[in-house]
Amino acid sequence: MRFAITTLGCKVNQYDSAVIESRFTQAGLERCDFDEIADVYVINTCTITDRADAESLKLARRARRRNPRARVIMTGCLAQASPEKLARAAEVDQVVGLARLDDLVSAATTHQDLPRVMVSNLRKKKAQLSIGAVVPAGQTRAFLKLQEGCDQFCSFCIVPFSRGTSRSVAPREVLAVLDSLHEQGFKEVVLSGVHLGGYGKDLSPPVTLLRLLEMIAERGRIGRVRLSSIDPEELTDEIINLVADSEKFCPHFHLPLQAGEDQLLEKMRRRYQTDHYRERLERILGRMPEAAIGTDLIVGFPGETGEHFKRYFDFVERLPLAYFHVFPYSVRSGTTAAKFSGRVEASEIKRRSELLRQLGESKRRDFVWRFAGARLKVLIEETREPGSQRLRGYSRNYIKVLIQGPDQLKNHEVDVDASAGDGLALVGRVVHVSGHSAGRSPN
Ligand code: SF4
């Protein structure tokens, strides 16, 4: 049997799709492209906006047209948040919620009568979080999701409803998976979660993210550990100091700001103000001047006036950020913000987003070029840079570096003398190769 899977939305969904793919392959199914004729189509949906909902259903229709006899299975956030909506669609055979991997495999492989909708209430039922690392194609770093769900209820966000209550993987399991990744030859791991700052509160006894990171610093054998997104109010001085003092952690933080204006932050139900955000950045850079700090920004939140946006833009312009991701606001039914008045015109959202994107690009360039002339530790990736055929890798502070060199350098951390390069990447000359390859051949 052949299956095809397509993924909408964020990195967490991509992570889940990789886990689904590996479970399906273990069950004897063979992966094919979504544009090919498959026996089973899985659509890993996103529900972050109403537009994402429509896109998920469009993909179901496309799958049905491609093979009218195939099973079309919807999973992911939309399946979890609005299963009945999907079950009403004639092109959908099954709706399987999050954290129901076994049911997903059954839906794909058995021909028994299964319920059309298999979804648990993840705010009431504490579903087991399965742990496993995922390596996106062509990359060298592994992603390890150690936390799922969220209890924060920011007013624009559907995640606490779709992904359920916060749950975490126990530290001993995290350490065991890190050890196993090290044995397989991985040099870098990204610790990720839907709301990483909430890590461990649900465990018995509770564990803080700081405690987990201390254990990794003491016992973990992976040489490069990166944190994914962490909210500004949860990035404590202790975590900053630990990252600065331990050679294992990369000086790279992703601190979602969401809006650079206090009234908007309040309406978004974020738990910090702009002063606190700025102070966190100063604290990080006081300890690690070379650190890369990135952020997420929402533009055109209901009630965002021209005055708000001006203050927002000025605030962000003055911040020492290395990059940002800009998200034009789009309504998500079911969230508190969907009921807010003061919608911003689509054309105005587009204009403001473009201004911030341009600012983001110039900040990215300034950050990258600051390191032309520096010596950087670069982990070489498995695939070469398309077009140029040069090897590519990332420094500890997340700068892309392109290098001429043999395939043997792949999956090695090398010392590189960097010079100004193409656009947003530096060009490097290898001066030292550390460690040795464990012979891993990912992907
Ligand atoms: S912290 Fe806020 S934005 Fe992040 S997942 Fe939770 S509710 Fe959504």
Boltz pocket constraint, residues with backbone or C-beta under 6 A from the ligand:
constraints:
  - pocket:
      binder: B
      contacts: [[A, 149], [A, 150], [A, 151], [A, 152], [A, 153], [A, 154], [A, 157], [A, 158], [A, 159], [A, 160], [A, 194], [A, 195], [A, 231]]
      max_distance: 6.0
